[in-house]
Amino acid sequence: MKSICVYCGAAAGNKPEFLQAARAFGELVAKRGMKLVYGGGHVGLMGVVADAALNAGGYVEGVIPQSMADKELAHTGIQKLHVVESMHDRKKLMAELSDAFVALPGGIGTLDELFEIWTWRQIRLHDKPIGLLNVNGYWDKLLELADNMDAHDFLHRNARAMIVSDSDPVRLLELLGA
């Protein structure tokens, strides 16, 4: 695995564990020699994960819509920044640049990115692994919802099994095959 895409919040959240997990994950990706692909911002967990990878000697590639770059949210210290027209273009390019996907804590944007890449896998547009870094049980309710959807036969082709989860970044990367 050469590159990993991280979806996460443009906010830092309200627990120091979120920041610690973002730092640890960024450092781990860099130390394993993988490229970090992310949303291109310098704020929130996005900025933390990118800075951690950079500080650990890693290569960071960001993808940000022009509207967000215009609001001066783009990280100017990363090795490569793609400025694209739309959020759809962002998600498409991030998927093309990545060998796996991991969601850290985040909000609606993180969910949008996660659900789209999960849907693309279900309909066989890709076969790349998807994981959740489940910091302090952040993703427990989502996993419970997915289990409920699966129990009621609303998930197809083993869609629930397409998502792996762990609270430890090292174990999560192992589950992803990295």
VMD Tcl script that builds the backbone (N, CA, C; Angstrom):
set m [mol new atoms 534]
animate dup $m
set s [atomselect $m all]
$s set {name element resname resid chain x y z} {
  {N N MET 1 A 0.848 -1.175 0.000}
  {CA C MET 1 A 0.000 0.000 0.000}
  {C C MET 1 A 0.891 1.235 0.000}
  {N N LYS 2 A 0.672 2.100 -0.975}
  {CA C LYS 2 A 1.535 3.271 -1.130}
  {C C LYS 2 A 0.897 4.564 -0.641}
  {N N SER 3 A -0.440 4.614 -0.614}
  {CA C SER 3 A -1.102 5.863 -0.211}
  {C C SER 3 A -2.374 5.555 0.550}
  {N N ILE 4 A -2.682 6.425 1.486}
  {CA C ILE 4 A -3.886 6.259 2.284}
  {C C ILE 4 A -4.611 7.592 2.383}
  {N N CYS 5 A -5.893 7.562 2.148}
  {CA C CYS 5 A -6.731 8.753 2.215}
  {C C CYS 5 A -7.339 8.857 3.597}
  {N N VAL 6 A -7.276 10.040 4.166}
  {CA C VAL 6 A -7.859 10.286 5.479}
  {C C VAL 6 A -8.995 11.284 5.341}
  {N N TYR 7 A -10.147 10.886 5.845}
  {CA C TYR 7 A -11.293 11.783 5.967}
  {C C TYR 7 A -11.388 12.165 7.439}
  {N N CYS 8 A -11.532 13.459 7.731}
  {CA C CYS 8 A -11.646 13.880 9.125}
  {C C CYS 8 A -12.160 15.305 9.197}
  {N N GLY 9 A -12.410 15.742 10.409}
  {CA C GLY 9 A -13.034 17.027 10.641}
  {C C GLY 9 A -12.174 18.238 10.331}
  {N N ALA 10 A -12.836 19.273 9.855}
  {CA C ALA 10 A -12.208 20.588 9.711}
  {C C ALA 10 A -12.270 21.326 11.051}
  {N N ALA 11 A -12.829 20.651 12.045}
  {CA C ALA 11 A -12.827 21.128 13.428}
  {C C ALA 11 A -11.984 20.146 14.240}
  {N N ALA 12 A -11.588 20.571 15.419}
  {CA C ALA 12 A -10.749 19.723 16.265}
  {C C ALA 12 A -11.562 18.846 17.211}
  {N N GLY 13 A -12.856 19.130 17.338}
  {CA C GLY 13 A -13.667 18.377 18.284}
  {C C GLY 13 A -13.444 18.876 19.698}
  {N N ASN 14 A -14.070 18.209 20.653}
  {CA C ASN 14 A -14.019 18.694 22.036}
  {C C ASN 14 A -13.265 17.775 22.997}
  {N N LYS 15 A -12.493 16.867 22.453}
  {CA C LYS 15 A -11.703 15.966 23.310}
  {C C LYS 15 A -10.255 15.956 22.823}
  {N N PRO 16 A -9.299 16.059 23.736}
  {CA C PRO 16 A -7.892 16.041 23.326}
  {C C PRO 16 A -7.499 14.724 22.650}
  {N N GLU 17 A -8.236 13.656 22.931}
  {CA C GLU 17 A -7.941 12.367 22.304}
  {C C GLU 17 A -8.098 12.412 20.791}
  {N N PHE 18 A -8.995 13.259 20.288}
  {CA C PHE 18 A -9.166 13.390 18.833}
  {C C PHE 18 A -7.902 13.956 18.197}
  {N N LEU 19 A -7.352 14.992 18.826}
  {CA C LEU 19 A -6.110 15.593 18.329}
  {C C LEU 19 A -4.951 14.607 18.426}
  {N N GLN 20 A -4.878 13.907 19.531}
  {CA C GLN 20 A -3.809 12.918 19.716}
  {C C GLN 20 A -3.890 11.813 18.665}
  {N N ALA 21 A -5.099 11.357 18.383}
  {CA C ALA 21 A -5.279 10.291 17.382}
  {C C ALA 21 A -4.902 10.780 15.986}
  {N N ALA 22 A -5.274 12.007 15.660}
  {CA C ALA 22 A -4.920 12.562 14.343}
  {C C ALA 22 A -3.405 12.678 14.211}
  {N N ARG 23 A -2.740 13.152 15.248}
  {CA C ARG 23 A -1.269 13.251 15.233}
  {C C ARG 23 A -0.645 11.866 15.077}
  {N N ALA 24 A -1.109 10.927 15.880}
  {CA C ALA 24 A -0.551 9.571 15.838}
  {C C ALA 24 A -0.760 8.931 14.469}
  {N N PHE 25 A -1.914 9.137 13.881}
  {CA C PHE 25 A -2.192 8.518 12.588}
  {C C PHE 25 A -1.324 9.142 11.497}
  {N N GLY 26 A -1.216 10.468 11.484}
  {CA C GLY 26 A -0.366 11.140 10.503}
  {C C GLY 26 A 1.082 10.693 10.605}
  {N N GLU 27 A 1.592 10.607 11.830}
  {CA C GLU 27 A 2.970 10.144 12.041}
  {C C GLU 27 A 3.153 8.709 11.573}
  {N N LEU 28 A 2.201 7.855 11.885}
  {CA C LEU 28 A 2.289 6.444 11.511}
  {C C LEU 28 A 2.306 6.267 9.993}
  {N N VAL 29 A 1.444 6.984 9.306}
  {CA C VAL 29 A 1.412 6.906 7.833}
  {C C VAL 29 A 2.776 7.308 7.272}
  {N N ALA 30 A 3.333 8.393 7.794}
  {CA C ALA 30 A 4.641 8.861 7.320}
  {C C ALA 30 A 5.739 7.854 7.629}
  {N N LYS 31 A 5.758 7.340 8.846}
  {CA C LYS 31 A 6.804 6.391 9.242}
  {C C LYS 31 A 6.735 5.089 8.451}
  {N N ARG 32 A 5.559 4.753 7.964}
  {CA C ARG 32 A 5.414 3.553 7.140}
  {C C ARG 32 A 5.709 3.825 5.669}
  {N N GLY 33 A 6.077 5.059 5.366}
  {CA C GLY 33 A 6.458 5.408 4.004}
  {C C GLY 33 A 5.300 5.539 3.031}
  {N N MET 34 A 4.105 5.745 3.556}
  {CA C MET 34 A 2.935 5.917 2.696}
  {C C MET 34 A 2.631 7.401 2.497}
  {N N LYS 35 A 2.083 7.701 1.349}
  {CA C LYS 35 A 1.625 9.069 1.072}
  {C C LYS 35 A 0.292 9.281 1.784}
  {N N LEU 36 A 0.139 10.435 2.429}
  {CA C LEU 36 A -1.119 10.824 3.050}
  {C C LEU 36 A -1.894 11.685 2.060}
  {N N VAL 37 A -3.077 11.257 1.724}
  {CA C VAL 37 A -3.994 12.026 0.879}
  {C C VAL 37 A -5.115 12.496 1.795}
  {N N TYR 38 A -5.468 13.774 1.703}
  {CA C TYR 38 A -6.509 14.291 2.592}
  {C C TYR 38 A -7.150 15.516 1.947}
  {N N GLY 39 A -8.052 16.149 2.671}
  {CA C GLY 39 A -8.870 17.231 2.138}
  {C C GLY 39 A -8.202 18.565 1.903}
  {N N GLY 40 A -6.912 18.684 2.157}
  {CA C GLY 40 A -6.162 19.869 1.779}
  {C C GLY 40 A -6.252 21.066 2.705}
  {N N GLY 41 A -6.946 20.941 3.823}
  {CA C GLY 41 A -7.094 22.072 4.726}
  {C C GLY 41 A -6.008 22.151 5.789}
  {N N HIS 42 A -5.894 23.343 6.381}
  {CA C HIS 42 A -4.914 23.542 7.463}
  {C C HIS 42 A -5.597 23.632 8.819}
  {N N VAL 43 A -6.917 23.464 8.864}
  {CA C VAL 43 A -7.674 23.644 10.103}
  {C C VAL 43 A -8.147 22.302 10.658}
  {N N GLY 44 A -8.463 22.283 11.942}
  {CA C GLY 44 A -9.051 21.126 12.582}
  {C C GLY 44 A -8.178 19.889 12.530}
  {N N LEU 45 A -8.826 18.726 12.593}
  {CA C LEU 45 A -8.088 17.470 12.534}
  {C C LEU 45 A -7.378 17.318 11.195}
  {N N MET 46 A -7.944 17.925 10.142}
  {CA C MET 46 A -7.276 17.876 8.828}
  {C C MET 46 A -5.879 18.465 8.919}
  {N N GLY 47 A -5.776 19.637 9.483}
  {CA C GLY 47 A -4.474 20.276 9.614}
  {C C GLY 47 A -3.540 19.501 10.525}
  {N N VAL 48 A -4.079 18.942 11.594}
  {CA C VAL 48 A -3.267 18.190 12.554}
  {C C VAL 48 A -2.683 16.937 11.905}
  {N N VAL 49 A -3.506 16.167 11.196}
  {CA C VAL 49 A -3.016 14.929 10.581}
  {C C VAL 49 A -1.978 15.242 9.508}
  {N N ALA 50 A -2.202 16.298 8.736}
  {CA C ALA 50 A -1.234 16.681 7.703}
  {C C ALA 50 A 0.078 17.149 8.321}
  {N N ASP 51 A -0.005 18.011 9.327}
  {CA C ASP 51 A 1.215 18.512 9.975}
  {C C ASP 51 A 1.996 17.384 10.633}
  {N N ALA 52 A 1.290 16.438 11.238}
  {CA C ALA 52 A 1.973 15.318 11.890}
  {C C ALA 52 A 2.723 14.477 10.860}
  {N N ALA 53 A 2.099 14.224 9.725}
  {CA C ALA 53 A 2.778 13.463 8.669}
  {C C ALA 53 A 3.984 14.240 8.149}
  {N N LEU 54 A 3.822 15.531 7.936}
  {CA C LEU 54 A 4.934 16.362 7.459}
  {C C LEU 54 A 6.083 16.363 8.464}
  {N N ASN 55 A 5.765 16.559 9.737}
  {CA C ASN 55 A 6.792 16.609 10.781}
  {C C ASN 55 A 7.534 15.289 10.944}
  {N N ALA 56 A 6.879 14.193 10.531}
  {CA C ALA 56 A 7.515 12.876 10.604}
  {C C ALA 56 A 8.226 12.529 9.298}
  {N N GLY 57 A 8.345 13.511 8.407}
  {CA C GLY 57 A 9.066 13.296 7.150}
  {C C GLY 57 A 8.238 12.700 6.036}
  {N N GLY 58 A 6.924 12.719 6.169}
  {CA C GLY 58 A 6.050 12.108 5.176}
  {C C GLY 58 A 5.720 13.017 4.010}
  {N N TYR 59 A 5.094 12.406 3.009}
  {CA C TYR 59 A 4.632 13.117 1.815}
  {C C TYR 59 A 3.123 13.294 1.937}
  {N N VAL 60 A 2.659 14.527 1.785}
  {CA C VAL 60 A 1.252 14.855 1.969}
  {C C VAL 60 A 0.715 15.518 0.706}
  {N N GLU 61 A -0.410 14.974 0.242}
  {CA C GLU 61 A -1.072 15.500 -0.947}
  {C C GLU 61 A -2.509 15.843 -0.577}
  {N N GLY 62 A -2.899 17.083 -0.802}
  {CA C GLY 62 A -4.236 17.534 -0.448}
  {C C GLY 62 A -5.066 17.848 -1.670}
  {N N VAL 63 A -6.384 17.748 -1.485}
  {CA C VAL 63 A -7.334 18.059 -2.556}
  {C C VAL 63 A -8.409 18.942 -1.936}
  {N N ILE 64 A -8.534 20.154 -2.453}
  {CA C ILE 64 A -9.463 21.115 -1.860}
  {C C ILE 64 A -10.266 21.815 -2.955}
  {N N PRO 65 A -11.566 22.013 -2.732}
  {CA C PRO 65 A -12.361 22.775 -3.706}
  {C C PRO 65 A -11.950 24.247 -3.721}
  {N N GLN 66 A -12.090 24.861 -4.865}
  {CA C GLN 66 A -11.723 26.271 -5.019}
  {C C GLN 66 A -12.437 27.145 -3.992}
  {N N SER 67 A -13.713 26.860 -3.718}
  {CA C SER 67 A -14.477 27.680 -2.768}
  {C C SER 67 A -13.839 27.679 -1.376}
  {N N MET 68 A -13.248 26.552 -0.984}
  {CA C MET 68 A -12.588 26.486 0.322}
  {C C MET 68 A -11.205 27.135 0.261}
  {N N ALA 69 A -10.532 26.983 -0.849}
  {CA C ALA 69 A -9.234 27.647 -1.021}
  {C C ALA 69 A -9.423 29.159 -0.989}
  {N N ASP 70 A -10.524 29.643 -1.580}
  {CA C ASP 70 A -10.820 31.079 -1.590}
  {C C ASP 70 A -11.029 31.629 -0.177}
  {N N LYS 71 A -11.450 30.772 0.740}
  {CA C LYS 71 A -11.660 31.182 2.132}
  {C C LYS 71 A -10.383 31.033 2.963}
  {N N GLU 72 A -9.257 30.806 2.275}
  {CA C GLU 72 A -7.930 30.676 2.897}
  {C C GLU 72 A -7.870 29.499 3.875}
  {N N LEU 73 A -8.525 28.396 3.514}
  {CA C LEU 73 A -8.493 27.202 4.342}
  {C C LEU 73 A -7.453 26.193 3.859}
  {N N ALA 74 A -6.833 26.456 2.697}
  {CA C ALA 74 A -5.875 25.517 2.119}
  {C C ALA 74 A -4.571 25.504 2.911}
  {N N HIS 75 A -3.992 24.312 3.022}
  {CA C HIS 75 A -2.698 24.129 3.689}
  {C C HIS 75 A -1.612 24.424 2.651}
  {N N THR 76 A -0.839 25.453 2.880}
  {CA C THR 76 A 0.180 25.851 1.902}
  {C C THR 76 A 1.538 25.197 2.156}
  {N N GLY 77 A 1.639 24.401 3.210}
  {CA C GLY 77 A 2.926 23.796 3.548}
  {C C GLY 77 A 3.083 22.351 3.127}
  {N N ILE 78 A 2.111 21.806 2.398}
  {CA C ILE 78 A 2.209 20.403 1.988}
  {C C ILE 78 A 2.919 20.306 0.636}
  {N N GLN 79 A 3.357 19.094 0.301}
  {CA C GLN 79 A 4.117 18.914 -0.928}
  {C C GLN 79 A 3.284 19.145 -2.189}
  {N N LYS 80 A 2.037 18.729 -2.182}
  {CA C LYS 80 A 1.208 18.913 -3.373}
  {C C LYS 80 A -0.225 19.230 -2.965}
  {N N LEU 81 A -0.765 20.280 -3.564}
  {CA C LEU 81 A -2.144 20.687 -3.309}
  {C C LEU 81 A -2.871 20.793 -4.640}
  {N N HIS 82 A -3.942 20.022 -4.771}
  {CA C HIS 82 A -4.805 20.099 -5.949}
  {C C HIS 82 A -5.989 20.985 -5.586}
  {N N VAL 83 A -6.218 22.028 -6.352}
  {CA C VAL 83 A -7.408 22.854 -6.170}
  {C C VAL 83 A -8.368 22.470 -7.289}
  {N N VAL 84 A -9.539 21.952 -6.884}
  {CA C VAL 84 A -10.520 21.446 -7.840}
  {C C VAL 84 A -11.775 22.289 -7.788}
  {N N GLU 85 A -12.658 22.058 -8.752}
  {CA C GLU 85 A -13.845 22.892 -8.877}
  {C C GLU 85 A -14.906 22.616 -7.811}
  {N N SER 86 A -15.127 21.340 -7.493}
  {CA C SER 86 A -16.265 21.003 -6.635}
  {C C SER 86 A -15.913 19.926 -5.615}
  {N N MET 87 A -16.830 19.720 -4.680}
  {CA C MET 87 A -16.656 18.646 -3.705}
  {C C MET 87 A -16.665 17.289 -4.397}
  {N N HIS 88 A -17.499 17.137 -5.422}
  {CA C HIS 88 A -17.510 15.866 -6.150}
  {C C HIS 88 A -16.144 15.611 -6.788}
  {N N ASP 89 A -15.575 16.648 -7.406}
  {CA C ASP 89 A -14.238 16.498 -8.005}
  {C C ASP 89 A -13.208 16.143 -6.939}
  {N N ARG 90 A -13.350 16.732 -5.767}
  {CA C ARG 90 A -12.440 16.444 -4.653}
  {C C ARG 90 A -12.491 14.973 -4.283}
  {N N LYS 91 A -13.703 14.464 -4.056}
  {CA C LYS 91 A -13.853 13.068 -3.639}
  {C C LYS 91 A -13.352 12.110 -4.714}
  {N N LYS 92 A -13.614 12.424 -5.953}
  {CA C LYS 92 A -13.174 11.563 -7.061}
  {C C LYS 92 A -11.652 11.504 -7.132}
  {N N LEU 93 A -10.997 12.659 -7.056}
  {CA C LEU 93 A -9.541 12.689 -7.139}
  {C C LEU 93 A -8.900 12.034 -5.917}
  {N N MET 94 A -9.442 12.281 -4.740}
  {CA C MET 94 A -8.905 11.638 -3.536}
  {C C MET 94 A -8.981 10.116 -3.677}
  {N N ALA 95 A -10.064 9.611 -4.237}
  {CA C ALA 95 A -10.216 8.165 -4.432}
  {C C ALA 95 A -9.186 7.645 -5.430}
  {N N GLU 96 A -8.959 8.396 -6.486}
  {CA C GLU 96 A -7.989 7.976 -7.507}
  {C C GLU 96 A -6.562 7.946 -6.962}
  {N N LEU 97 A -6.251 8.853 -6.044}
  {CA C LEU 97 A -4.900 8.976 -5.504}
  {C C LEU 97 A -4.597 7.993 -4.379}
  {N N SER 98 A -5.600 7.237 -3.920}
  {CA C SER 98 A -5.466 6.460 -2.687}
  {C C SER 98 A -5.636 4.965 -2.892}
  {N N ASP 99 A -4.927 4.209 -2.037}
  {CA C ASP 99 A -5.024 2.752 -2.025}
  {C C ASP 99 A -5.937 2.247 -0.914}
  {N N ALA 100 A -6.278 3.099 0.043}
  {CA C ALA 100 A -7.159 2.750 1.157}
  {C C ALA 100 A -7.720 4.047 1.731}
  {N N PHE 101 A -8.759 3.904 2.574}
  {CA C PHE 101 A -9.453 5.062 3.131}
  {C C PHE 101 A -9.669 4.853 4.617}
  {N N VAL 102 A -9.441 5.921 5.399}
  {CA C VAL 102 A -9.662 5.866 6.842}
  {C C VAL 102 A -10.394 7.134 7.261}
  {N N ALA 103 A -11.454 6.949 8.035}
  {CA C ALA 103 A -12.172 8.085 8.608}
  {C C ALA 103 A -11.785 8.233 10.075}
  {N N LEU 104 A -11.322 9.415 10.417}
  {CA C LEU 104 A -11.103 9.825 11.792}
  {C C LEU 104 A -12.375 10.562 12.222}
  {N N PRO 105 A -12.502 10.964 13.464}
  {CA C PRO 105 A -13.682 11.719 13.852}
  {C C PRO 105 A -13.879 12.948 12.964}
  {N N GLY 106 A -15.129 13.248 12.705}
  {CA C GLY 106 A -15.479 14.389 11.872}
  {C C GLY 106 A -16.986 14.569 11.857}
  {N N GLY 107 A -17.423 15.486 11.030}
  {CA C GLY 107 A -18.846 15.813 10.961}
  {C C GLY 107 A -19.489 15.362 9.669}
  {N N ILE 108 A -20.409 16.165 9.179}
  {CA C ILE 108 A -21.197 15.816 7.999}
  {C C ILE 108 A -20.312 15.615 6.772}
  {N N GLY 109 A -19.309 16.459 6.586}
  {CA C GLY 109 A -18.420 16.303 5.443}
  {C C GLY 109 A -17.674 14.983 5.482}
  {N N THR 110 A -17.218 14.590 6.667}
  {CA C THR 110 A -16.532 13.313 6.836}
  {C C THR 110 A -17.482 12.163 6.510}
  {N N LEU 111 A -18.708 12.254 6.995}
  {CA C LEU 111 A -19.699 11.222 6.696}
  {C C LEU 111 A -19.989 11.149 5.209}
  {N N ASP 112 A -20.105 12.303 4.574}
  {CA C ASP 112 A -20.354 12.339 3.131}
  {C C ASP 112 A -19.249 11.609 2.371}
  {N N GLU 113 A -18.011 11.913 2.710}
  {CA C GLU 113 A -16.881 11.261 2.039}
  {C C GLU 113 A -16.857 9.761 2.323}
  {N N LEU 114 A -17.067 9.397 3.580}
  {CA C LEU 114 A -17.069 7.987 3.966}
  {C C LEU 114 A -18.192 7.230 3.258}
  {N N PHE 115 A -19.402 7.757 3.294}
  {CA C PHE 115 A -20.534 7.052 2.687}
  {C C PHE 115 A -20.380 6.931 1.178}
  {N N GLU 116 A -19.830 7.960 0.544}
  {CA C GLU 116 A -19.660 7.865 -0.906}
  {C C GLU 116 A -18.633 6.797 -1.274}
  {N N ILE 117 A -17.508 6.762 -0.570}
  {CA C ILE 117 A -16.481 5.770 -0.909}
  {C C ILE 117 A -16.968 4.370 -0.560}
  {N N TRP 118 A -17.755 4.242 0.492}
  {CA C TRP 118 A -18.348 2.959 0.871}
  {C C TRP 118 A -19.358 2.510 -0.176}
  {N N THR 119 A -20.194 3.437 -0.647}
  {CA C THR 119 A -21.154 3.135 -1.708}
  {C C THR 119 A -20.427 2.716 -2.978}
  {N N TRP 120 A -19.375 3.444 -3.331}
  {CA C TRP 120 A -18.614 3.095 -4.538}
  {C C TRP 120 A -18.045 1.680 -4.426}
  {N N ARG 121 A -17.636 1.304 -3.220}
  {CA C ARG 121 A -17.117 -0.060 -3.061}
  {C C ARG 121 A -18.249 -1.079 -3.197}
  {N N GLN 122 A -19.388 -0.780 -2.598}
  {CA C GLN 122 A -20.516 -1.704 -2.675}
  {C C GLN 122 A -20.939 -1.945 -4.113}
  {N N ILE 123 A -20.913 -0.904 -4.938}
  {CA C ILE 123 A -21.331 -1.076 -6.337}
  {C C ILE 123 A -20.142 -1.397 -7.248}
  {N N ARG 124 A -19.035 -1.735 -6.605}
  {CA C ARG 124 A -17.835 -2.256 -7.278}
  {C C ARG 124 A -17.148 -1.260 -8.213}
  {N N LEU 125 A -17.158 0.003 -7.827}
  {CA C LEU 125 A -16.356 0.991 -8.548}
  {C C LEU 125 A -14.901 0.937 -8.096}
  {N N HIS 126 A -14.665 0.326 -6.943}
  {CA C HIS 126 A -13.308 0.091 -6.449}
  {C C HIS 126 A -13.357 -1.087 -5.484}
  {N N ASP 127 A -12.189 -1.599 -5.142}
  {CA C ASP 127 A -12.094 -2.691 -4.175}
  {C C ASP 127 A -11.017 -2.371 -3.136}
  {N N LYS 128 A -10.959 -1.117 -2.724}
  {CA C LYS 128 A -9.946 -0.660 -1.773}
  {C C LYS 128 A -10.507 -0.737 -0.351}
  {N N PRO 129 A -9.649 -1.042 0.622}
  {CA C PRO 129 A -10.127 -1.164 2.002}
  {C C PRO 129 A -10.542 0.174 2.614}
  {N N ILE 130 A -11.498 0.074 3.538}
  {CA C ILE 130 A -12.062 1.241 4.227}
  {C C ILE 130 A -12.041 0.971 5.722}
  {N N GLY 131 A -11.573 1.938 6.507}
  {CA C GLY 131 A -11.519 1.759 7.946}
  {C C GLY 131 A -11.951 2.987 8.719}
  {N N LEU 132 A -12.291 2.752 9.961}
  {CA C LEU 132 A -12.646 3.811 10.897}
  {C C LEU 132 A -11.670 3.778 12.059}
  {N N LEU 133 A -11.034 4.905 12.339}
  {CA C LEU 133 A -10.228 5.016 13.557}
  {C C LEU 133 A -11.201 5.422 14.663}
  {N N ASN 134 A -11.574 4.458 15.463}
  {CA C ASN 134 A -12.670 4.613 16.416}
  {C C ASN 134 A -12.162 5.163 17.755}
  {N N VAL 135 A -11.841 6.432 17.751}
  {CA C VAL 135 A -11.289 7.116 18.917}
  {C C VAL 135 A -12.374 7.293 19.977}
  {N N ASN 136 A -12.136 6.738 21.175}
  {CA C ASN 136 A -13.086 6.860 22.291}
  {C C ASN 136 A -14.504 6.436 21.911}
  {N N GLY 137 A -14.630 5.443 21.028}
  {CA C GLY 137 A -15.947 4.968 20.631}
  {C C GLY 137 A -16.706 5.905 19.719}
  {N N TYR 138 A -15.993 6.859 19.092}
  {CA C TYR 138 A -16.657 7.868 18.263}
  {C C TYR 138 A -17.564 7.242 17.204}
  {N N TRP 139 A -17.135 6.156 16.595}
  {CA C TRP 139 A -17.891 5.549 15.494}
  {C C TRP 139 A -18.814 4.422 15.957}
  {N N ASP 140 A -18.927 4.167 17.242}
  {CA C ASP 140 A -19.743 3.049 17.725}
  {C C ASP 140 A -21.183 3.110 17.225}
  {N N LYS 141 A -21.808 4.264 17.295}
  {CA C LYS 141 A -23.219 4.387 16.886}
  {C C LYS 141 A -23.376 4.171 15.376}
  {N N LEU 142 A -22.401 4.622 14.600}
  {CA C LEU 142 A -22.465 4.379 13.156}
  {C C LEU 142 A -22.350 2.886 12.863}
  {N N LEU 143 A -21.435 2.209 13.552}
  {CA C LEU 143 A -21.279 0.768 13.363}
  {C C LEU 143 A -22.533 0.025 13.817}
  {N N GLU 144 A -23.139 0.495 14.897}
  {CA C GLU 144 A -24.391 -0.095 15.370}
  {C C GLU 144 A -25.489 0.090 14.318}
  {N N LEU 145 A -25.558 1.272 13.734}
  {CA C LEU 145 A -26.537 1.531 12.673}
  {C C LEU 145 A -26.285 0.618 11.469}
  {N N ALA 146 A -25.035 0.479 11.070}
  {CA C ALA 146 A -24.708 -0.392 9.937}
  {C C ALA 146 A -25.084 -1.839 10.243}
  {N N ASP 147 A -24.833 -2.299 11.469}
  {CA C ASP 147 A -25.227 -3.650 11.864}
  {C C ASP 147 A -26.745 -3.805 11.797}
  {N N ASN 148 A -27.474 -2.776 12.230}
  {CA C ASN 148 A -28.936 -2.805 12.182}
  {C C ASN 148 A -29.438 -2.843 10.731}
  {N N MET 149 A -28.823 -2.032 9.866}
  {CA C MET 149 A -29.191 -2.042 8.445}
  {C C MET 149 A -28.947 -3.423 7.843}
  {N N ASP 150 A -27.821 -4.016 8.222}
  {CA C ASP 150 A -27.476 -5.342 7.727}
  {C C ASP 150 A -28.464 -6.382 8.252}
  {N N ALA 151 A -28.830 -6.289 9.526}
  {CA C ALA 151 A -29.768 -7.245 10.122}
  {C C ALA 151 A -31.134 -7.188 9.464}
  {N N HIS 152 A -31.485 -6.033 8.905}
  {CA C HIS 152 A -32.775 -5.865 8.240}
  {C C HIS 152 A -32.666 -5.983 6.715}
  {N N ASP 153 A -31.541 -6.501 6.256}
  {CA C ASP 153 A -31.320 -6.766 4.823}
  {C C ASP 153 A -31.393 -5.511 3.946}
  {N N PHE 154 A -30.870 -4.390 4.471}
  {CA C PHE 154 A -30.761 -3.190 3.652}
  {C C PHE 154 A -29.344 -2.954 3.137}
  {N N LEU 155 A -28.405 -3.796 3.544}
  {CA C LEU 155 A -27.050 -3.724 3.014}
  {C C LEU 155 A -26.844 -4.934 2.116}
  {N N HIS 156 A -26.217 -4.708 0.997}
  {CA C HIS 156 A -26.047 -5.761 0.001}
  {C C HIS 156 A -24.582 -6.151 -0.138}
  {N N ARG 157 A -24.353 -7.349 -0.646}
  {CA C ARG 157 A -23.021 -7.849 -0.983}
  {C C ARG 157 A -22.013 -7.644 0.135}
  {N N ASN 158 A -22.385 -8.025 1.328}
  {CA C ASN 158 A -21.465 -7.931 2.470}
  {C C ASN 158 A -20.961 -6.514 2.722}
  {N N ALA 159 A -21.793 -5.533 2.495}
  {CA C ALA 159 A -21.381 -4.137 2.649}
  {C C ALA 159 A -20.891 -3.825 4.060}
  {N N ARG 160 A -21.506 -4.426 5.071}
  {CA C ARG 160 A -21.064 -4.148 6.444}
  {C C ARG 160 A -19.626 -4.613 6.653}
  {N N ALA 161 A -19.281 -5.738 6.062}
  {CA C ALA 161 A -17.929 -6.281 6.215}
  {C C ALA 161 A -16.886 -5.456 5.468}
  {N N MET 162 A -17.315 -4.516 4.645}
  {CA C MET 162 A -16.382 -3.663 3.900}
  {C C MET 162 A -15.751 -2.591 4.778}
  {N N ILE 163 A -16.267 -2.409 5.979}
  {CA C ILE 163 A -15.753 -1.395 6.904}
  {C C ILE 163 A -15.095 -2.107 8.082}
  {N N VAL 164 A -13.810 -1.818 8.309}
  {CA C VAL 164 A -13.128 -2.325 9.494}
  {C C VAL 164 A -12.931 -1.166 10.463}
  {N N SER 165 A -12.775 -1.496 11.725}
  {CA C SER 165 A -12.678 -0.458 12.741}
  {C C SER 165 A -11.753 -0.905 13.853}
  {N N ASP 166 A -10.994 0.051 14.375}
  {CA C ASP 166 A -10.174 -0.205 15.555}
  {C C ASP 166 A -9.843 1.139 16.196}
  {N N SER 167 A -9.584 1.107 17.495}
  {CA C SER 167 A -9.210 2.333 18.208}
  {C C SER 167 A -7.716 2.593 18.139}
  {N N ASP 168 A -6.945 1.603 17.734}
  {CA C ASP 168 A -5.490 1.732 17.656}
  {C C ASP 168 A -5.058 1.900 16.196}
  {N N PRO 169 A -4.326 2.964 15.874}
  {CA C PRO 169 A -3.919 3.192 14.485}
  {C C PRO 169 A -3.091 2.049 13.874}
  {N N VAL 170 A -2.206 1.458 14.653}
  {CA C VAL 170 A -1.375 0.371 14.145}
  {C C VAL 170 A -2.235 -0.835 13.779}
  {N N ARG 171 A -3.123 -1.218 14.687}
  {CA C ARG 171 A -4.011 -2.352 14.407}
  {C C ARG 171 A -4.928 -2.057 13.235}
  {N N LEU 172 A -5.413 -0.808 13.132}
  {CA C LEU 172 A -6.283 -0.453 12.017}
  {C C LEU 172 A -5.560 -0.615 10.689}
  {N N LEU 173 A -4.325 -0.116 10.614}
  {CA C LEU 173 A -3.558 -0.281 9.369}
  {C C LEU 173 A -3.339 -1.755 9.048}
  {N N GLU 174 A -3.125 -2.562 10.063}
  {CA C GLU 174 A -2.979 -4.001 9.834}
  {C C GLU 174 A -4.256 -4.599 9.270}
  {N N LEU 175 A -5.405 -4.195 9.810}
  {CA C LEU 175 A -6.690 -4.673 9.293}
  {C C LEU 175 A -6.902 -4.257 7.840}
  {N N LEU 176 A -6.348 -3.107 7.483}
  {CA C LEU 176 A -6.480 -2.605 6.111}
  {C C LEU 176 A -5.472 -3.248 5.160}
  {N N GLY 177 A -4.532 -3.989 5.725}
  {CA C GLY 177 A -3.515 -4.630 4.897}
  {C C GLY 177 A -2.328 -3.743 4.599}
  {N N ALA 178 A -2.158 -2.700 5.410}
  {CA C ALA 178 A -1.043 -1.757 5.194}
  {C C ALA 178 A 0.178 -2.166 5.999}
}
mol reanalyze $m
mol bondsrecalc $m
mol representation Tube
mol addrep $m
